């Protein structure tokens, strides 16, 4: 048992507690054991999805009757980005 197993929710600041709310305390402890002391970068989803796949998703949504405004809102991307996809 590593020291990370002794970490309690009360030991964490608000931002750390938000992460625990999303992934759970056991997974947070695993992160501490694996990456404790390191800085890790968590990219936004938009930077992970290739532009061609995003464009394909937008076209599919349009074919299903979704409006550009709704697509932009749902995907959390600018309306202009949705509009420029033909």
PyMOL Python script that loads the backbone (N, CA, C, O; Angstrom):
from pymol import cmd

cmd.read_pdbstr("""\
ATOM      1  N   UNK A   1       0.856  -1.186   0.000  1.00  0.00           N
ATOM      2  CA  UNK A   1       0.000   0.000   0.000  1.00  0.00           C
ATOM      3  C   UNK A   1       0.889   1.231   0.000  1.00  0.00           C
ATOM      4  O   UNK A   1       1.723   1.404   0.889  1.00  0.00           O
ATOM      5  N   UNK A   2       0.711   2.073  -0.985  1.00  0.00           N
ATOM      6  CA  UNK A   2       1.466   3.318  -1.052  1.00  0.00           C
ATOM      7  C   UNK A   2       0.798   4.404  -0.240  1.00  0.00           C
ATOM      8  O   UNK A   2      -0.346   4.268   0.194  1.00  0.00           O
ATOM      9  N   UNK A   3       1.519   5.467  -0.046  1.00  0.00           N
ATOM     10  CA  UNK A   3       1.010   6.604   0.710  1.00  0.00           C
ATOM     11  C   UNK A   3      -0.246   7.190   0.070  1.00  0.00           C
ATOM     12  O   UNK A   3      -1.104   7.729   0.768  1.00  0.00           O
ATOM     13  N   UNK A   4      -0.356   7.087  -1.245  1.00  0.00           N
ATOM     14  CA  UNK A   4      -1.526   7.622  -1.949  1.00  0.00           C
ATOM     15  C   UNK A   4      -2.820   6.992  -1.448  1.00  0.00           C
ATOM     16  O   UNK A   4      -3.877   7.622  -1.500  1.00  0.00           O
ATOM     17  N   UNK A   5      -2.747   5.770  -0.970  1.00  0.00           N
ATOM     18  CA  UNK A   5      -3.952   5.085  -0.485  1.00  0.00           C
ATOM     19  C   UNK A   5      -4.518   5.729   0.783  1.00  0.00           C
ATOM     20  O   UNK A   5      -5.666   5.477   1.149  1.00  0.00           O
ATOM     21  N   UNK A   6      -3.716   6.555   1.447  1.00  0.00           N
ATOM     22  CA  UNK A   6      -4.171   7.237   2.662  1.00  0.00           C
ATOM     23  C   UNK A   6      -4.825   8.584   2.374  1.00  0.00           C
ATOM     24  O   UNK A   6      -5.388   9.210   3.271  1.00  0.00           O
ATOM     25  N   UNK A   7      -4.750   9.025   1.124  1.00  0.00           N
ATOM     26  CA  UNK A   7      -5.322  10.322   0.761  1.00  0.00           C
ATOM     27  C   UNK A   7      -6.843  10.257   0.878  1.00  0.00           C
ATOM     28  O   UNK A   7      -7.487   9.332   0.383  1.00  0.00           O
ATOM     29  N   UNK A   8      -7.401  11.274   1.551  1.00  0.00           N
ATOM     30  CA  UNK A   8      -8.855  11.390   1.734  1.00  0.00           C
ATOM     31  C   UNK A   8      -9.350  12.625   0.989  1.00  0.00           C
ATOM     32  O   UNK A   8      -8.576  13.527   0.669  1.00  0.00           O
ATOM     33  N   UNK A   9     -10.625  12.647   0.725  1.00  0.00           N
ATOM     34  CA  UNK A   9     -11.242  13.781   0.044  1.00  0.00           C
ATOM     35  C   UNK A   9     -10.969  15.077   0.801  1.00  0.00           C
ATOM     36  O   UNK A   9     -10.762  16.120   0.181  1.00  0.00           O
ATOM     37  N   UNK A  10     -10.967  15.028   2.104  1.00  0.00           N
ATOM     38  CA  UNK A  10     -10.742  16.232   2.919  1.00  0.00           C
ATOM     39  C   UNK A  10      -9.332  16.787   2.762  1.00  0.00           C
ATOM     40  O   UNK A  10      -9.087  17.937   3.125  1.00  0.00           O
ATOM     41  N   UNK A  11      -8.401  16.001   2.233  1.00  0.00           N
ATOM     42  CA  UNK A  11      -7.036  16.464   2.011  1.00  0.00           C
ATOM     43  C   UNK A  11      -6.908  17.299   0.738  1.00  0.00           C
ATOM     44  O   UNK A  11      -5.898  17.974   0.539  1.00  0.00           O
ATOM     45  N   UNK A  12      -7.910  17.258  -0.111  1.00  0.00           N
ATOM     46  CA  UNK A  12      -7.818  17.846  -1.447  1.00  0.00           C
ATOM     47  C   UNK A  12      -8.423  19.239  -1.508  1.00  0.00           C
ATOM     48  O   UNK A  12      -9.366  19.557  -0.783  1.00  0.00           O
ATOM     49  N   UNK A  13      -7.858  20.071  -2.396  1.00  0.00           N
ATOM     50  CA  UNK A  13      -8.452  21.389  -2.616  1.00  0.00           C
ATOM     51  C   UNK A  13      -9.671  21.254  -3.537  1.00  0.00           C
ATOM     52  O   UNK A  13      -9.980  20.160  -4.008  1.00  0.00           O
ATOM     53  N   UNK A  14     -10.348  22.356  -3.784  1.00  0.00           N
ATOM     54  CA  UNK A  14     -11.600  22.321  -4.559  1.00  0.00           C
ATOM     55  C   UNK A  14     -11.401  21.766  -5.964  1.00  0.00           C
ATOM     56  O   UNK A  14     -12.214  20.973  -6.436  1.00  0.00           O
ATOM     57  N   UNK A  15     -10.322  22.178  -6.639  1.00  0.00           N
ATOM     58  CA  UNK A  15     -10.077  21.699  -8.000  1.00  0.00           C
ATOM     59  C   UNK A  15      -9.804  20.193  -7.997  1.00  0.00           C
ATOM     60  O   UNK A  15     -10.302  19.468  -8.859  1.00  0.00           O
ATOM     61  N   UNK A  16      -9.029  19.733  -7.046  1.00  0.00           N
ATOM     62  CA  UNK A  16      -8.735  18.304  -6.943  1.00  0.00           C
ATOM     63  C   UNK A  16     -10.009  17.515  -6.638  1.00  0.00           C
ATOM     64  O   UNK A  16     -10.196  16.411  -7.150  1.00  0.00           O
ATOM     65  N   UNK A  17     -10.871  18.077  -5.813  1.00  0.00           N
ATOM     66  CA  UNK A  17     -12.135  17.406  -5.501  1.00  0.00           C
ATOM     67  C   UNK A  17     -13.043  17.310  -6.728  1.00  0.00           C
ATOM     68  O   UNK A  17     -13.781  16.337  -6.880  1.00  0.00           O
ATOM     69  N   UNK A  18     -12.989  18.321  -7.603  1.00  0.00           N
ATOM     70  CA  UNK A  18     -13.762  18.261  -8.850  1.00  0.00           C
ATOM     71  C   UNK A  18     -13.307  17.084  -9.704  1.00  0.00           C
ATOM     72  O   UNK A  18     -14.125  16.388 -10.305  1.00  0.00           O
ATOM     73  N   UNK A  19     -11.999  16.870  -9.752  1.00  0.00           N
ATOM     74  CA  UNK A  19     -11.472  15.746 -10.519  1.00  0.00           C
ATOM     75  C   UNK A  19     -11.951  14.439  -9.920  1.00  0.00           C
ATOM     76  O   UNK A  19     -12.346  13.527 -10.647  1.00  0.00           O
ATOM     77  N   UNK A  20     -11.919  14.340  -8.591  1.00  0.00           N
ATOM     78  CA  UNK A  20     -12.405  13.133  -7.911  1.00  0.00           C
ATOM     79  C   UNK A  20     -13.884  12.912  -8.223  1.00  0.00           C
ATOM     80  O   UNK A  20     -14.311  11.772  -8.409  1.00  0.00           O
ATOM     81  N   UNK A  21     -14.671  13.989  -8.281  1.00  0.00           N
ATOM     82  CA  UNK A  21     -16.096  13.860  -8.610  1.00  0.00           C
ATOM     83  C   UNK A  21     -16.295  13.232  -9.986  1.00  0.00           C
ATOM     84  O   UNK A  21     -17.278  12.526 -10.214  1.00  0.00           O
ATOM     85  N   UNK A  22     -15.364  13.489 -10.899  1.00  0.00           N
ATOM     86  CA  UNK A  22     -15.483  12.967 -12.258  1.00  0.00           C
ATOM     87  C   UNK A  22     -14.949  11.541 -12.374  1.00  0.00           C
ATOM     88  O   UNK A  22     -15.596  10.682 -12.973  1.00  0.00           O
ATOM     89  N   UNK A  23     -13.768  11.288 -11.803  1.00  0.00           N
ATOM     90  CA  UNK A  23     -13.124   9.989 -12.038  1.00  0.00           C
ATOM     91  C   UNK A  23     -13.166   9.042 -10.847  1.00  0.00           C
ATOM     92  O   UNK A  23     -12.880   7.853 -10.993  1.00  0.00           O
ATOM     93  N   UNK A  24     -13.517   9.549  -9.682  1.00  0.00           N
ATOM     94  CA  UNK A  24     -13.570   8.701  -8.493  1.00  0.00           C
ATOM     95  C   UNK A  24     -12.256   8.719  -7.729  1.00  0.00           C
ATOM     96  O   UNK A  24     -11.191   8.964  -8.296  1.00  0.00           O
ATOM     97  N   UNK A  25     -12.352   8.455  -6.437  1.00  0.00           N
ATOM     98  CA  UNK A  25     -11.186   8.531  -5.558  1.00  0.00           C
ATOM     99  C   UNK A  25     -10.139   7.472  -5.891  1.00  0.00           C
ATOM    100  O   UNK A  25      -8.945   7.764  -5.844  1.00  0.00           O
ATOM    101  N   UNK A  26     -10.549   6.265  -6.220  1.00  0.00           N
ATOM    102  CA  UNK A  26      -9.569   5.219  -6.547  1.00  0.00           C
ATOM    103  C   UNK A  26      -8.731   5.603  -7.762  1.00  0.00           C
ATOM    104  O   UNK A  26      -7.514   5.415  -7.763  1.00  0.00           O
ATOM    105  N   UNK A  27      -9.372   6.137  -8.789  1.00  0.00           N
ATOM    106  CA  UNK A  27      -8.640   6.569  -9.985  1.00  0.00           C
ATOM    107  C   UNK A  27      -7.761   7.774  -9.674  1.00  0.00           C
ATOM    108  O   UNK A  27      -6.666   7.902 -10.221  1.00  0.00           O
ATOM    109  N   UNK A  28      -8.234   8.654  -8.802  1.00  0.00           N
ATOM    110  CA  UNK A  28      -7.410   9.803  -8.424  1.00  0.00           C
ATOM    111  C   UNK A  28      -6.156   9.336  -7.687  1.00  0.00           C
ATOM    112  O   UNK A  28      -5.063   9.855  -7.913  1.00  0.00           O
ATOM    113  N   UNK A  29      -6.322   8.370  -6.819  1.00  0.00           N
ATOM    114  CA  UNK A  29      -5.157   7.813  -6.121  1.00  0.00           C
ATOM    115  C   UNK A  29      -4.190   7.162  -7.113  1.00  0.00           C
ATOM    116  O   UNK A  29      -2.974   7.267  -6.956  1.00  0.00           O
ATOM    117  N   UNK A  30      -4.726   6.496  -8.124  1.00  0.00           N
ATOM    118  CA  UNK A  30      -3.866   5.913  -9.169  1.00  0.00           C
ATOM    119  C   UNK A  30      -3.077   7.006  -9.891  1.00  0.00           C
ATOM    120  O   UNK A  30      -1.896   6.830 -10.188  1.00  0.00           O
ATOM    121  N   UNK A  31      -3.733   8.135 -10.172  1.00  0.00           N
ATOM    122  CA  UNK A  31      -3.037   9.258 -10.798  1.00  0.00           C
ATOM    123  C   UNK A  31      -1.924   9.776  -9.898  1.00  0.00           C
ATOM    124  O   UNK A  31      -0.832  10.091 -10.371  1.00  0.00           O
ATOM    125  N   UNK A  32      -2.200   9.862  -8.613  1.00  0.00           N
ATOM    126  CA  UNK A  32      -1.186  10.322  -7.666  1.00  0.00           C
ATOM    127  C   UNK A  32       0.023   9.387  -7.699  1.00  0.00           C
ATOM    128  O   UNK A  32       1.168   9.837  -7.732  1.00  0.00           O
ATOM    129  N   UNK A  33      -0.248   8.084  -7.691  1.00  0.00           N
ATOM    130  CA  UNK A  33       0.854   7.114  -7.686  1.00  0.00           C
ATOM    131  C   UNK A  33       1.661   7.170  -8.979  1.00  0.00           C
ATOM    132  O   UNK A  33       2.887   7.056  -8.950  1.00  0.00           O
ATOM    133  N   UNK A  34       0.990   7.344 -10.102  1.00  0.00           N
ATOM    134  CA  UNK A  34       1.659   7.319 -11.402  1.00  0.00           C
ATOM    135  C   UNK A  34       2.293   8.661 -11.763  1.00  0.00           C
ATOM    136  O   UNK A  34       3.412   8.704 -12.275  1.00  0.00           O
ATOM    137  N   UNK A  35       1.574   9.764 -11.496  1.00  0.00           N
ATOM    138  CA  UNK A  35       2.008  11.071 -11.971  1.00  0.00           C
ATOM    139  C   UNK A  35       2.265  12.077 -10.857  1.00  0.00           C
ATOM    140  O   UNK A  35       2.534  13.245 -11.141  1.00  0.00           O
ATOM    141  N   UNK A  36       2.190  11.658  -9.605  1.00  0.00           N
ATOM    142  CA  UNK A  36       2.368  12.576  -8.480  1.00  0.00           C
ATOM    143  C   UNK A  36       3.644  13.387  -8.593  1.00  0.00           C
ATOM    144  O   UNK A  36       4.728  12.830  -8.767  1.00  0.00           O
ATOM    145  N   UNK A  37       3.518  14.702  -8.494  1.00  0.00           N
ATOM    146  CA  UNK A  37       4.662  15.597  -8.598  1.00  0.00           C
ATOM    147  C   UNK A  37       4.943  16.074 -10.006  1.00  0.00           C
ATOM    148  O   UNK A  37       5.665  17.054 -10.188  1.00  0.00           O
ATOM    149  N   UNK A  38       4.390  15.406 -11.012  1.00  0.00           N
ATOM    150  CA  UNK A  38       4.563  15.809 -12.411  1.00  0.00           C
ATOM    151  C   UNK A  38       3.466  16.788 -12.809  1.00  0.00           C
ATOM    152  O   UNK A  38       2.398  16.838 -12.199  1.00  0.00           O
ATOM    153  N   UNK A  39       3.754  17.550 -13.829  1.00  0.00           N
ATOM    154  CA  UNK A  39       2.710  18.364 -14.455  1.00  0.00           C
ATOM    155  C   UNK A  39       2.217  17.580 -15.656  1.00  0.00           C
ATOM    156  O   UNK A  39       3.008  17.157 -16.499  1.00  0.00           O
ATOM    157  N   UNK A  40       0.915  17.388 -15.730  1.00  0.00           N
ATOM    158  CA  UNK A  40       0.360  16.701 -16.892  1.00  0.00           C
ATOM    159  C   UNK A  40      -0.571  17.669 -17.625  1.00  0.00           C
ATOM    160  O   UNK A  40      -1.234  18.507 -17.013  1.00  0.00           O
ATOM    161  N   UNK A  41      -0.601  17.533 -18.923  1.00  0.00           N
ATOM    162  CA  UNK A  41      -1.434  18.371 -19.774  1.00  0.00           C
ATOM    163  C   UNK A  41      -2.621  17.545 -20.228  1.00  0.00           C
ATOM    164  O   UNK A  41      -2.459  16.442 -20.750  1.00  0.00           O
ATOM    165  N   UNK A  42      -3.812  18.082 -20.027  1.00  0.00           N
ATOM    166  CA  UNK A  42      -5.023  17.419 -20.498  1.00  0.00           C
ATOM    167  C   UNK A  42      -5.588  18.278 -21.621  1.00  0.00           C
ATOM    168  O   UNK A  42      -6.103  19.368 -21.372  1.00  0.00           O
ATOM    169  N   UNK A  43      -5.495  17.792 -22.859  1.00  0.00           N
ATOM    170  CA  UNK A  43      -5.926  18.609 -24.001  1.00  0.00           C
ATOM    171  C   UNK A  43      -7.447  18.727 -24.079  1.00  0.00           C
ATOM    172  O   UNK A  43      -8.186  17.912 -23.526  1.00  0.00           O
ATOM    173  N   UNK A  44      -7.880  19.750 -24.771  1.00  0.00           N
ATOM    174  CA  UNK A  44      -9.301  19.883 -25.076  1.00  0.00           C
ATOM    175  C   UNK A  44      -9.634  18.869 -26.159  1.00  0.00           C
ATOM    176  O   UNK A  44      -8.781  18.504 -26.968  1.00  0.00           O
ATOM    177  N   UNK A  45     -10.873  18.424 -26.165  1.00  0.00           N
ATOM    178  CA  UNK A  45     -11.312  17.411 -27.130  1.00  0.00           C
ATOM    179  C   UNK A  45     -11.078  17.872 -28.568  1.00  0.00           C
ATOM    180  O   UNK A  45     -10.706  17.077 -29.431  1.00  0.00           O
ATOM    181  N   UNK A  46     -11.298  19.165 -28.817  1.00  0.00           N
ATOM    182  CA  UNK A  46     -11.167  19.683 -30.181  1.00  0.00           C
ATOM    183  C   UNK A  46      -9.767  19.460 -30.747  1.00  0.00           C
ATOM    184  O   UNK A  46      -9.607  19.247 -31.949  1.00  0.00           O
ATOM    185  N   UNK A  47      -8.757  19.509 -29.883  1.00  0.00           N
ATOM    186  CA  UNK A  47      -7.393  19.329 -30.375  1.00  0.00           C
ATOM    187  C   UNK A  47      -7.056  17.864 -30.637  1.00  0.00           C
ATOM    188  O   UNK A  47      -6.037  17.572 -31.264  1.00  0.00           O
ATOM    189  N   UNK A  48      -7.884  16.948 -30.174  1.00  0.00           N
ATOM    190  CA  UNK A  48      -7.643  15.517 -30.377  1.00  0.00           C
ATOM    191  C   UNK A  48      -8.349  14.964 -31.604  1.00  0.00           C
ATOM    192  O   UNK A  48      -7.904  13.982 -32.199  1.00  0.00           O
ATOM    193  N   UNK A  49      -9.445  15.596 -31.976  1.00  0.00           N
ATOM    194  CA  UNK A  49     -10.270  15.078 -33.075  1.00  0.00           C
ATOM    195  C   UNK A  49      -9.788  15.673 -34.392  1.00  0.00           C
ATOM    196  O   UNK A  49      -9.751  16.895 -34.539  1.00  0.00           O
ATOM    197  N   UNK A  50      -9.418  14.827 -35.352  1.00  0.00           N
ATOM    198  CA  UNK A  50      -8.987  15.345 -36.656  1.00  0.00           C
ATOM    199  C   UNK A  50     -10.095  16.168 -37.319  1.00  0.00           C
ATOM    200  O   UNK A  50     -11.279  15.860 -37.188  1.00  0.00           O
ATOM    201  N   UNK A  51      -9.684  17.213 -38.029  1.00  0.00           N
ATOM    202  CA  UNK A  51     -10.642  18.107 -38.681  1.00  0.00           C
ATOM    203  C   UNK A  51     -11.577  17.345 -39.613  1.00  0.00           C
ATOM    204  O   UNK A  51     -12.756  17.682 -39.721  1.00  0.00           O
ATOM    205  N   UNK A  52     -11.061  16.325 -40.284  1.00  0.00           N
ATOM    206  CA  UNK A  52     -11.903  15.556 -41.216  1.00  0.00           C
ATOM    207  C   UNK A  52     -13.016  14.815 -40.473  1.00  0.00           C
ATOM    208  O   UNK A  52     -14.135  14.715 -40.975  1.00  0.00           O
ATOM    209  N   UNK A  53     -12.716  14.299 -39.287  1.00  0.00           N
ATOM    210  CA  UNK A  53     -13.739  13.598 -38.498  1.00  0.00           C
ATOM    211  C   UNK A  53     -14.772  14.570 -37.948  1.00  0.00           C
ATOM    212  O   UNK A  53     -15.963  14.259 -37.906  1.00  0.00           O
ATOM    213  N   UNK A  54     -14.321  15.746 -37.527  1.00  0.00           N
ATOM    214  CA  UNK A  54     -15.252  16.755 -37.036  1.00  0.00           C
ATOM    215  C   UNK A  54     -16.177  17.203 -38.162  1.00  0.00           C
ATOM    216  O   UNK A  54     -17.383  17.343 -37.961  1.00  0.00           O
ATOM    217  N   UNK A  55     -15.615  17.427 -39.339  1.00  0.00           N
ATOM    218  CA  UNK A  55     -16.418  17.827 -40.490  1.00  0.00           C
ATOM    219  C   UNK A  55     -17.439  16.745 -40.835  1.00  0.00           C
ATOM    220  O   UNK A  55     -18.585  17.050 -41.167  1.00  0.00           O
ATOM    221  N   UNK A  56     -17.025  15.489 -40.758  1.00  0.00           N
ATOM    222  CA  UNK A  56     -17.928  14.377 -41.034  1.00  0.00           C
ATOM    223  C   UNK A  56     -19.083  14.371 -40.027  1.00  0.00           C
ATOM    224  O   UNK A  56     -20.238  14.181 -40.408  1.00  0.00           O
ATOM    225  N   UNK A  57     -18.775  14.578 -38.760  1.00  0.00           N
ATOM    226  CA  UNK A  57     -19.815  14.614 -37.719  1.00  0.00           C
ATOM    227  C   UNK A  57     -20.795  15.758 -37.969  1.00  0.00           C
ATOM    228  O   UNK A  57     -22.005  15.585 -37.825  1.00  0.00           O
ATOM    229  N   UNK A  58     -20.281  16.907 -38.338  1.00  0.00           N
ATOM    230  CA  UNK A  58     -21.142  18.057 -38.620  1.00  0.00           C
ATOM    231  C   UNK A  58     -22.066  17.752 -39.802  1.00  0.00           C
ATOM    232  O   UNK A  58     -23.259  18.051 -39.753  1.00  0.00           O
ATOM    233  N   UNK A  59     -21.515  17.160 -40.858  1.00  0.00           N
ATOM    234  CA  UNK A  59     -22.346  16.809 -42.028  1.00  0.00           C
ATOM    235  C   UNK A  59     -23.429  15.797 -41.657  1.00  0.00           C
ATOM    236  O   UNK A  59     -24.573  15.917 -42.096  1.00  0.00           O
ATOM    237  N   UNK A  60     -23.069  14.809 -40.857  1.00  0.00           N
ATOM    238  CA  UNK A  60     -24.060  13.822 -40.415  1.00  0.00           C
ATOM    239  C   UNK A  60     -25.178  14.471 -39.620  1.00  0.00           C
ATOM    240  O   UNK A  60     -26.353  14.155 -39.809  1.00  0.00           O
ATOM    241  N   UNK A  61     -24.806  15.372 -38.738  1.00  0.00           N
ATOM    242  CA  UNK A  61     -25.802  16.062 -37.913  1.00  0.00           C
ATOM    243  C   UNK A  61     -26.733  16.889 -38.788  1.00  0.00           C
ATOM    244  O   UNK A  61     -27.937  16.940 -38.537  1.00  0.00           O
ATOM    245  N   UNK A  62     -26.187  17.537 -39.810  1.00  0.00           N
ATOM    246  CA  UNK A  62     -27.036  18.305 -40.727  1.00  0.00           C
ATOM    247  C   UNK A  62     -27.998  17.389 -41.474  1.00  0.00           C
ATOM    248  O   UNK A  62     -29.174  17.718 -41.634  1.00  0.00           O
ATOM    249  N   UNK A  63     -27.506  16.249 -41.929  1.00  0.00           N
ATOM    250  CA  UNK A  63     -28.358  15.293 -42.643  1.00  0.00           C
ATOM    251  C   UNK A  63     -29.493  14.809 -41.749  1.00  0.00           C
ATOM    252  O   UNK A  63     -30.573  14.473 -42.235  1.00  0.00           O
ATOM    253  N   UNK A  64     -29.247  14.775 -40.457  1.00  0.00           N
ATOM    254  CA  UNK A  64     -30.277  14.351 -39.504  1.00  0.00           C
ATOM    255  C   UNK A  64     -31.219  15.492 -39.127  1.00  0.00           C
ATOM    256  O   UNK A  64     -32.111  15.319 -38.298  1.00  0.00           O
ATOM    257  N   UNK A  65     -31.013  16.672 -39.748  1.00  0.00           N
ATOM    258  CA  UNK A  65     -31.912  17.795 -39.538  1.00  0.00           C
ATOM    259  C   UNK A  65     -31.470  18.787 -38.483  1.00  0.00           C
ATOM    260  O   UNK A  65     -32.203  19.735 -38.202  1.00  0.00           O
ATOM    261  N   UNK A  66     -30.312  18.611 -37.893  1.00  0.00           N
ATOM    262  CA  UNK A  66     -29.831  19.568 -36.894  1.00  0.00           C
ATOM    263  C   UNK A  66     -29.405  20.862 -37.575  1.00  0.00           C
ATOM    264  O   UNK A  66     -28.821  20.841 -38.658  1.00  0.00           O
ATOM    265  N   UNK A  67     -29.697  21.971 -36.941  1.00  0.00           N
ATOM    266  CA  UNK A  67     -29.300  23.283 -37.446  1.00  0.00           C
ATOM    267  C   UNK A  67     -27.892  23.607 -36.963  1.00  0.00           C
ATOM    268  O   UNK A  67     -27.430  23.094 -35.944  1.00  0.00           O
ATOM    269  N   UNK A  68     -27.222  24.471 -37.721  1.00  0.00           N
ATOM    270  CA  UNK A  68     -25.847  24.848 -37.383  1.00  0.00           C
ATOM    271  C   UNK A  68     -25.713  25.363 -35.956  1.00  0.00           C
ATOM    272  O   UNK A  68     -24.742  25.049 -35.267  1.00  0.00           O
ATOM    273  N   UNK A  69     -26.685  26.151 -35.513  1.00  0.00           N
ATOM    274  CA  UNK A  69     -26.637  26.704 -34.163  1.00  0.00           C
ATOM    275  C   UNK A  69     -26.646  25.592 -33.118  1.00  0.00           C
ATOM    276  O   UNK A  69     -25.899  25.638 -32.140  1.00  0.00           O
ATOM    277  N   UNK A  70     -27.491  24.604 -33.334  1.00  0.00           N
ATOM    278  CA  UNK A  70     -27.596  23.493 -32.383  1.00  0.00           C
ATOM    279  C   UNK A  70     -26.332  22.642 -32.392  1.00  0.00           C
ATOM    280  O   UNK A  70     -25.861  22.209 -31.340  1.00  0.00           O
ATOM    281  N   UNK A  71     -25.788  22.404 -33.573  1.00  0.00           N
ATOM    282  CA  UNK A  71     -24.557  21.615 -33.691  1.00  0.00           C
ATOM    283  C   UNK A  71     -23.425  22.317 -32.944  1.00  0.00           C
ATOM    284  O   UNK A  71     -22.696  21.688 -32.178  1.00  0.00           O
ATOM    285  N   UNK A  72     -23.284  23.617 -33.171  1.00  0.00           N
ATOM    286  CA  UNK A  72     -22.231  24.393 -32.502  1.00  0.00           C
ATOM    287  C   UNK A  72     -22.406  24.327 -30.989  1.00  0.00           C
ATOM    288  O   UNK A  72     -21.434  24.149 -30.254  1.00  0.00           O
ATOM    289  N   UNK A  73     -23.619  24.470 -30.535  1.00  0.00           N
ATOM    290  CA  UNK A  73     -23.894  24.427 -29.094  1.00  0.00           C
ATOM    291  C   UNK A  73     -23.566  23.050 -28.522  1.00  0.00           C
ATOM    292  O   UNK A  73     -22.890  22.952 -27.498  1.00  0.00           O
ATOM    293  N   UNK A  74     -24.032  21.999 -29.165  1.00  0.00           N
ATOM    294  CA  UNK A  74     -23.824  20.634 -28.670  1.00  0.00           C
ATOM    295  C   UNK A  74     -22.348  20.235 -28.649  1.00  0.00           C
ATOM    296  O   UNK A  74     -21.884  19.579 -27.716  1.00  0.00           O
ATOM    297  N   UNK A  75     -21.618  20.642 -29.690  1.00  0.00           N
ATOM    298  CA  UNK A  75     -20.212  20.267 -29.797  1.00  0.00           C
ATOM    299  C   UNK A  75     -19.282  21.272 -29.110  1.00  0.00           C
ATOM    300  O   UNK A  75     -18.069  21.072 -29.036  1.00  0.00           O
ATOM    301  N   UNK A  76     -19.881  22.353 -28.611  1.00  0.00           N
ATOM    302  CA  UNK A  76     -19.123  23.397 -27.911  1.00  0.00           C
ATOM    303  C   UNK A  76     -18.002  23.966 -28.778  1.00  0.00           C
ATOM    304  O   UNK A  76     -16.857  24.112 -28.349  1.00  0.00           O
ATOM    305  N   UNK A  77     -18.383  24.281 -30.018  1.00  0.00           N
ATOM    306  CA  UNK A  77     -17.443  24.905 -30.947  1.00  0.00           C
ATOM    307  C   UNK A  77     -18.107  26.157 -31.519  1.00  0.00           C
ATOM    308  O   UNK A  77     -19.332  26.271 -31.496  1.00  0.00           O
ATOM    309  N   UNK A  78     -17.311  27.094 -32.030  1.00  0.00           N
ATOM    310  CA  UNK A  78     -17.895  28.326 -32.573  1.00  0.00           C
ATOM    311  C   UNK A  78     -18.835  28.049 -33.754  1.00  0.00           C
ATOM    312  O   UNK A  78     -18.591  27.164 -34.574  1.00  0.00           O
ATOM    313  N   UNK A  79     -19.902  28.827 -33.812  1.00  0.00           N
ATOM    314  CA  UNK A  79     -20.864  28.726 -34.902  1.00  0.00           C
ATOM    315  C   UNK A  79     -20.172  28.889 -36.249  1.00  0.00           C
ATOM    316  O   UNK A  79     -20.504  28.196 -37.211  1.00  0.00           O
ATOM    317  N   UNK A  80     -19.207  29.809 -36.317  1.00  0.00           N
ATOM    318  CA  UNK A  80     -18.488  30.059 -37.577  1.00  0.00           C
ATOM    319  C   UNK A  80     -17.766  28.810 -38.058  1.00  0.00           C
ATOM    320  O   UNK A  80     -17.681  28.574 -39.263  1.00  0.00           O
ATOM    321  N   UNK A  81     -17.242  28.002 -37.133  1.00  0.00           N
ATOM    322  CA  UNK A  81     -16.553  26.762 -37.515  1.00  0.00           C
ATOM    323  C   UNK A  81     -17.536  25.769 -38.131  1.00  0.00           C
ATOM    324  O   UNK A  81     -17.193  25.055 -39.073  1.00  0.00           O
ATOM    325  N   UNK A  82     -18.731  25.726 -37.609  1.00  0.00           N
ATOM    326  CA  UNK A  82     -19.757  24.816 -38.148  1.00  0.00           C
ATOM    327  C   UNK A  82     -20.212  25.314 -39.506  1.00  0.00           C
ATOM    328  O   UNK A  82     -20.341  24.533 -40.448  1.00  0.00           O
ATOM    329  N   UNK A  83     -20.451  26.595 -39.606  1.00  0.00           N
ATOM    330  CA  UNK A  83     -20.971  27.195 -40.834  1.00  0.00           C
ATOM    331  C   UNK A  83     -20.020  27.006 -42.017  1.00  0.00           C
ATOM    332  O   UNK A  83     -20.472  26.820 -43.147  1.00  0.00           O
ATOM    333  N   UNK A  84     -18.723  27.051 -41.770  1.00  0.00           N
ATOM    334  CA  UNK A  84     -17.769  26.976 -42.895  1.00  0.00           C
ATOM    335  C   UNK A  84     -17.622  25.556 -43.458  1.00  0.00           C
ATOM    336  O   UNK A  84     -17.011  25.383 -44.512  1.00  0.00           O
ATOM    337  N   UNK A  85     -18.156  24.558 -42.794  1.00  0.00           N
ATOM    338  CA  UNK A  85     -18.116  23.176 -43.289  1.00  0.00           C
ATOM    339  C   UNK A  85     -19.242  23.008 -44.303  1.00  0.00           C
ATOM    340  O   UNK A  85     -20.417  23.211 -43.995  1.00  0.00           O
ATOM    341  N   UNK A  86     -18.856  22.635 -45.507  1.00  0.00           N
ATOM    342  CA  UNK A  86     -19.848  22.438 -46.578  1.00  0.00           C
ATOM    343  C   UNK A  86     -20.128  20.973 -46.757  1.00  0.00           C
ATOM    344  O   UNK A  86     -20.934  20.598 -47.608  1.00  0.00           O
TER     345      UNK A  86
END
""", "prot")
cmd.dss("prot")
cmd.show_as("cartoon", "prot")
cmd.util.cbc("prot")
cmd.orient("prot")
